[in-house]
Amino acid sequence: MDINNGMMPLADIIATTQADDHVALSKKDKVKSTSAQFASIFVNEILQNARKAKLASGGLFDSDATKLSQKLYDQQLSSSITQDDSFGITKLIENELNSKGN
């Protein structure tokens, strides 16, 4: 008796799907995706350092929960900012990676 009832195990389906997704992406798409991710990390670091440079410390809004929510907000904000490439960082990184790849 076949345990899987003739069906492919879930782990195999996931692995196959991920492999297909990986192959389906062209080099251009991979560079674009990588550039956007790096730009998001870069902008997030700028936001985090700006928060660390604040003049006043302590007070009502200086708790661990507030710091966590600010960190999560900064991550979302950096992702949103770089998604439409308003700073131009993503395109700059993409051009650099494309020039190095040729």
C-alpha positions in Angstrom: 0.0 0.0 0.0 1.4 3.4 -1.0 1.3 5.9 1.9 1.1 8.9 -0.4 -1.8 7.5 -2.4 0.1 8.2 -5.7 0.6 11.8 -4.8 3.9 13.7 -4.7 5.0 14.5 -1.1 4.6 18.1 -0.1 8.3 18.6 0.4 8.9 17.5 -3.2 6.2 19.8 -4.5 7.7 22.8 -2.7 11.3 22.0 -3.8 10.1 21.6 -7.4 8.2 24.9 -7.3 11.1 26.7 -5.8 13.5 25.3 -8.5 11.0 26.3 -11.2 10.8 29.8 -9.8 14.6 30.1 -9.6 15.0 28.9 -13.3 12.2 31.1 -14.5 13.9 34.3 -13.3 16.2 35.8 -15.9 19.6 37.3 -15.0 18.1 40.7 -15.4 15.2 39.9 -13.0 17.7 38.5 -10.4 19.8 41.6 -10.6 16.8 43.9 -10.3 15.5 41.9 -7.3 18.9 41.9 -5.6 19.3 45.6 -6.2 15.9 46.4 -4.7 16.7 44.2 -1.7 20.1 45.8 -1.1 18.6 49.3 -1.6 16.0 48.5 1.0 18.6 47.4 3.5 20.7 50.5 2.8 17.8 52.9 3.4 16.8 51.0 6.5 20.3 51.5 7.9 20.0 55.2 7.1 16.8 55.4 9.1 18.1 53.3 12.0 21.2 55.6 12.3 19.0 58.7 12.1 17.0 57.3 15.1 20.2 56.6 17.0 21.4 60.2 16.5 18.4 61.7 18.3 19.2 64.5 20.7 16.9 63.7 23.5 16.8 60.3 25.2 14.6 58.8 27.8 11.0 59.8 28.5 7.7 58.3 27.8 8.4 57.0 24.3 11.8 55.4 25.0 10.7 51.8 25.8 11.6 48.5 24.2 8.2 48.2 22.7 8.5 51.6 21.1 12.0 50.8 19.7 10.7 47.5 18.2 7.7 49.2 16.6 10.0 51.9 15.2 12.4 49.3 13.8 9.5 47.4 12.1 8.1 50.7 10.8 11.6 51.7 9.4 11.8 48.3 7.7 8.4 48.7 6.0 9.2 52.4 5.1 12.5 51.5 3.6 10.9 48.7 1.5 8.2 51.1 0.3 10.7 53.9 -0.5 12.8 51.6 -2.6 10.0 49.8 -4.3 9.3 52.7 -6.6 13.0 53.7 -6.6 12.3 57.3 -5.6 15.9 57.7 -4.4 17.4 56.1 -7.5 19.5 53.8 -5.4 18.0 50.6 -6.8 18.8 51.7 -10.4 22.3 52.8 -9.5 23.0 49.4 -7.9 21.4 47.5 -10.8 23.5 49.4 -13.3 26.7 48.6 -11.3 25.9 44.9 -11.0 25.1 44.7 -14.7 28.4 46.4 -15.7 30.3 44.0 -13.4 28.5 40.9 -14.8 29.5 41.5 -18.4 
